[in-house]
Amino acid sequence: MTGGSMVAHVPATEVPAGAYLLDVREDDEWDAGHVPGALHIPLGELGARYTEIERDRPLFVICRSGNRSAHAAHALAGAGWDARNVADGMRGWQAAGRPMTSESGSPYVA
């Protein structure tokens, strides 16, 4: 296969419990609501901070709607990570009733 790495796109409902999640949204989005235990590196900082991401397990990349995370997942897969994009993002995560927390304690609005 040529032309880069293929990245699986999975809906939030299919992300396994306890999965290794990378949230690439901005700080204000993260503060409003995120997945407990997720790693937060805004997309614009990924190039400088990618060494913080573990390589030894599958990585699920999430943003608000799946667009930014798709870019990040493709870049990481091309660099050797087993990366998957959460295709429906935090909108899908929230709609599926998956666990969420926020810095402010207020309800998350996607």
For each residue, the residues with C-beta under 8 A, 3 or more apart:
1: 6
2:
3:
4: 74 78
5: 74 77 78
6: 1 77
7: 70 73 74 77 83 84 85
8: 84 85
9: 66 70 84 85 87
10: 14 15 60 84 85 86 87
11: 14 15 86 87 88 92 96
12: 15 62 86 88 89 90 92 93 95 96 98
13: 92 96 98
14: 10 11
15: 10 11 12 19 21 60 86 93 98
16: 19
17:
18: 37
19: 15 16 58 60
20: 39 54 57 58 59 60
21: 15 35 37 38 39 59 60 61 62 86
22: 38 39 40 41 53 59 60 61 62 69 72 76
23: 30 34 35 38 39 40 41 62 63 90
24: 41 42 43 46 61 62 63 68 69 72
25: 29 30 34 40 42 43 62 63 64 68 90
26: 29 30 42
27: 30 31 40 42
28: 31 32
29: 25 26 32 33 64 90
30: 23 25 26 27 34 40 42 103
31: 27 28 102 103 104
32: 28 29 102 103 104 106 108 109
33: 29 90 94 100 101 102 107 108 109 110
34: 23 25 30 38 40 90 100 101 102
35: 21 23 38 62 93 98 99 100 101
36: 99 100 101
37: 18 21
38: 21 22 23 34 35 62
39: 20 21 22 23 52 53
40: 22 23 25 27 30 34
41: 22 23 24 45 46 49 50 52 53
42: 24 25 26 27 30 45 46
43: 24 25 46 63 68 71 72
44:
45: 41 42 48 49
46: 24 41 42 43 49 50 72 75
47: 50
48: 45
49: 41 45 46 52 53
50: 41 46 47 53 76 79
51:
52: 39 41 49
53: 22 39 41 49 50 59 76 81
54: 20 57 59
55: 80 81 82
56:
57: 20 54 82
58: 19 20 82 83 84
59: 20 21 22 53 54 73 76 81 82 83 84
60: 10 15 19 20 21 22 83 84 85 86
61: 21 22 24 69 70 72 73 76 83 84 85 86
62: 12 21 22 23 24 25 35 38 69 86 89 90 93
63: 23 24 25 43 66 67 68 69 72 86 89 90
64: 25 29 68 89 90 91 110
65: 88 89 90 91
66: 9 63 69 70 85 86 87 88 89 92
67: 63 70 71 89
68: 24 25 43 63 64 71 72
69: 22 24 61 62 63 66 72 73 85 86 89
70: 7 9 61 66 67 73 74 85 87
71: 43 67 68 74 75
72: 22 24 43 46 61 63 68 69 75 76 83 85
73: 7 59 61 69 70 76 77 83 84 85
74: 4 5 7 70 71 77 78 83 85
75: 46 71 72 78 79
76: 22 50 53 59 61 72 73 79 80 81 83
77: 5 6 7 73 74 80 81 82 83
78: 4 5 74 75
79: 50 75 76
80: 55 76 77
81: 53 55 59 76 77
82: 55 57 58 59 77
83: 7 58 59 60 61 72 73 74 76 77
84: 7 8 9 10 58 59 60 61 73
85: 7 8 9 10 60 61 66 69 70 72 73 74
86: 10 11 12 15 21 60 61 62 63 66 69 89 92 93
87: 9 10 11 66 70 92
88: 11 12 65 66 91 92 93 95
89: 12 62 63 64 65 66 67 69 86 92 93 110
90: 12 23 25 29 33 34 62 63 64 65 93 94 108 110
91: 64 65 88 94 95 110
92: 11 12 13 66 86 87 88 89 95 96
93: 12 15 35 62 86 88 89 90 96 98 100
94: 33 90 91 97 98 100 108 110
95: 12 88 91 92
96: 11 12 13 92 93
97: 94
98: 12 13 15 35 93 94
99: 35 36
100: 33 34 35 36 93 94 108
101: 33 34 35 36
102: 31 32 33 34 105 106 107 108
103: 30 31 32
104: 31 32
105: 102
106: 32 102
107: 33 102
108: 32 33 90 94 100 102
109: 32 33
110: 33 64 89 90 91 94
